[in-house]
Amino acid sequence: MKDVQDPARAFEAVIGAFARDRRVTPPAATRSSFGSNGLKVDGRIFAMLVRGALVVKLPRDRVAALIASGLGEPFDAGKGRPMKEWVTLRAPHAAWIELAREARRFVGDR
């Protein structure tokens, strides 16, 4: 089945999944700097919407596995080189919440 949900709405669902998590801060509505549209745990970004795709922070080996499986691609923050612990997801929107939870655990347990 084709994934036709609007990415902004899919990201709203991701944000909603963390509504009761006191350590998670939702995206800033008025800022436009890197990560200002991201979810943060204890002030550190773990998931964000970038150009209509969910970008999450995960361990390097997990990022490599997602890329190898075709569910992700390297994330470049505009500096010409991929960030090793960040992946742009190609996974269906239905998988976004679970992958964001995985990222929250990774960043929040550091």
C-alpha positions as a Markdown table, in Angstrom:
| # | Residue | x | y | z |
|---|---|---|---|---|
| 1 | Met | 0.0 | 0.0 | 0.0 |
| 2 | Lys | 1.3 | 3.4 | -1.0 |
| 3 | Asp | 2.2 | 5.8 | 1.9 |
| 4 | Val | 0.2 | 8.9 | 1.0 |
| 5 | Gln | -0.1 | 10.7 | 4.4 |
| 6 | Asp | 1.2 | 14.3 | 4.5 |
| 7 | Pro | 4.6 | 14.4 | 6.1 |
| 8 | Ala | 3.7 | 17.3 | 8.3 |
| 9 | Arg | 0.7 | 15.4 | 9.7 |
| 10 | Ala | 2.8 | 12.3 | 10.1 |
| 11 | Phe | 5.3 | 14.4 | 12.1 |
| 12 | Glu | 2.4 | 15.8 | 14.2 |
| 13 | Ala | 1.6 | 12.2 | 15.2 |
| 14 | Val | 5.2 | 11.6 | 16.2 |
| 15 | Ile | 5.1 | 14.8 | 18.3 |
| 16 | Gly | 1.8 | 13.6 | 19.9 |
| 17 | Ala | 3.4 | 10.2 | 20.8 |
| 18 | Phe | 5.7 | 12.1 | 23.2 |
| 19 | Ala | 3.1 | 14.4 | 24.7 |
| 20 | Arg | 3.3 | 12.8 | 28.1 |
| 21 | Asp | 7.0 | 12.4 | 28.2 |
| 22 | Arg | 8.2 | 15.2 | 30.6 |
| 23 | Arg | 11.8 | 15.0 | 29.3 |
| 24 | Val | 10.7 | 15.7 | 25.7 |
| 25 | Thr | 10.3 | 19.2 | 24.4 |
| 26 | Pro | 8.3 | 19.7 | 21.2 |
| 27 | Pro | 9.5 | 21.8 | 18.3 |
| 28 | Ala | 9.9 | 25.5 | 18.7 |
| 29 | Ala | 7.2 | 27.3 | 16.7 |
| 30 | Thr | 9.1 | 30.5 | 16.1 |
| 31 | Arg | 12.7 | 29.6 | 15.4 |
| 32 | Ser | 14.2 | 28.5 | 12.1 |
| 33 | Ser | 17.7 | 27.4 | 13.0 |
| 34 | Phe | 19.0 | 23.8 | 12.7 |
| 35 | Gly | 16.9 | 21.5 | 14.7 |
| 36 | Ser | 14.4 | 24.1 | 15.9 |
| 37 | Asn | 11.7 | 22.0 | 14.3 |
| 38 | Gly | 12.9 | 18.9 | 16.2 |
| 39 | Leu | 11.9 | 17.0 | 19.2 |
| 40 | Lys | 14.4 | 17.2 | 22.0 |
| 41 | Val | 15.0 | 15.0 | 25.1 |
| 42 | Asp | 16.8 | 16.9 | 27.9 |
| 43 | Gly | 17.6 | 19.6 | 25.3 |
| 44 | Arg | 19.2 | 17.3 | 22.7 |
| 45 | Ile | 17.5 | 16.7 | 19.4 |
| 46 | Phe | 16.5 | 13.2 | 18.6 |
| 47 | Ala | 14.0 | 13.6 | 15.7 |
| 48 | Met | 13.1 | 16.4 | 13.3 |
| 49 | Leu | 11.2 | 17.0 | 10.1 |
| 50 | Val | 13.6 | 18.1 | 7.3 |
| 51 | Arg | 12.3 | 18.7 | 3.7 |
| 52 | Gly | 9.3 | 16.4 | 4.3 |
| 53 | Ala | 11.3 | 13.5 | 5.8 |
| 54 | Leu | 11.8 | 12.3 | 9.3 |
| 55 | Val | 15.4 | 12.5 | 10.4 |
| 56 | Val | 16.4 | 10.7 | 13.6 |
| 57 | Lys | 19.6 | 10.3 | 15.6 |
| 58 | Leu | 20.6 | 6.6 | 16.2 |
| 59 | Pro | 23.8 | 4.6 | 16.8 |
| 60 | Arg | 26.1 | 4.5 | 13.7 |
| 61 | Asp | 25.5 | 0.8 | 13.2 |
| 62 | Arg | 21.8 | 1.2 | 13.2 |
| 63 | Val | 22.0 | 4.1 | 10.8 |
| 64 | Ala | 24.2 | 2.0 | 8.5 |
| 65 | Ala | 21.6 | -0.9 | 8.7 |
| 66 | Leu | 18.7 | 1.4 | 7.8 |
| 67 | Ile | 20.6 | 2.8 | 4.8 |
| 68 | Ala | 21.6 | -0.7 | 3.7 |
| 69 | Ser | 18.0 | -1.9 | 4.0 |
| 70 | Gly | 16.7 | 1.0 | 1.9 |
| 71 | Leu | 14.7 | 2.4 | 4.7 |
| 72 | Gly | 17.0 | 5.4 | 5.1 |
| 73 | Glu | 19.6 | 7.5 | 3.5 |
| 74 | Pro | 22.5 | 9.5 | 4.8 |
| 75 | Phe | 21.6 | 12.9 | 6.4 |
| 76 | Asp | 23.6 | 15.9 | 5.4 |
| 77 | Ala | 22.9 | 19.1 | 7.3 |
| 78 | Gly | 24.1 | 21.2 | 4.3 |
| 79 | Lys | 27.9 | 20.9 | 5.0 |
| 80 | Gly | 28.6 | 18.5 | 2.2 |
| 81 | Arg | 29.2 | 15.4 | 4.3 |
| 82 | Pro | 26.8 | 12.9 | 6.0 |
| 83 | Met | 26.4 | 13.0 | 9.7 |
| 84 | Lys | 27.2 | 9.5 | 11.0 |
| 85 | Glu | 24.6 | 9.2 | 13.7 |
| 86 | Trp | 21.7 | 10.8 | 11.7 |
| 87 | Val | 19.5 | 9.2 | 9.1 |
| 88 | Thr | 16.9 | 10.5 | 6.8 |
| 89 | Leu | 14.1 | 7.9 | 6.8 |
| 90 | Arg | 12.5 | 6.5 | 3.7 |
| 91 | Ala | 10.5 | 4.2 | 6.0 |
| 92 | Pro | 6.7 | 4.5 | 5.6 |
| 93 | His | 5.0 | 7.1 | 7.9 |
| 94 | Ala | 3.5 | 4.3 | 9.9 |
| 95 | Ala | 7.0 | 3.4 | 11.1 |
| 96 | Trp | 8.0 | 6.9 | 12.1 |
| 97 | Ile | 6.7 | 6.8 | 15.7 |
| 98 | Glu | 8.6 | 3.6 | 16.6 |
| 99 | Leu | 11.8 | 4.9 | 14.9 |
| 100 | Ala | 11.4 | 8.2 | 16.8 |
| 101 | Arg | 11.0 | 6.2 | 20.1 |
| 102 | Glu | 14.2 | 4.3 | 19.3 |
| 103 | Ala | 16.0 | 7.6 | 18.7 |
| 104 | Arg | 14.6 | 9.1 | 22.0 |
| 105 | Arg | 15.9 | 6.1 | 23.9 |
| 106 | Phe | 19.3 | 6.4 | 22.2 |
| 107 | Val | 19.7 | 10.2 | 22.9 |
| 108 | Gly | 18.0 | 10.1 | 26.3 |
| 109 | Asp | 20.1 | 7.3 | 27.7 |
| 110 | Arg | 23.4 | 9.0 | 26.8 |
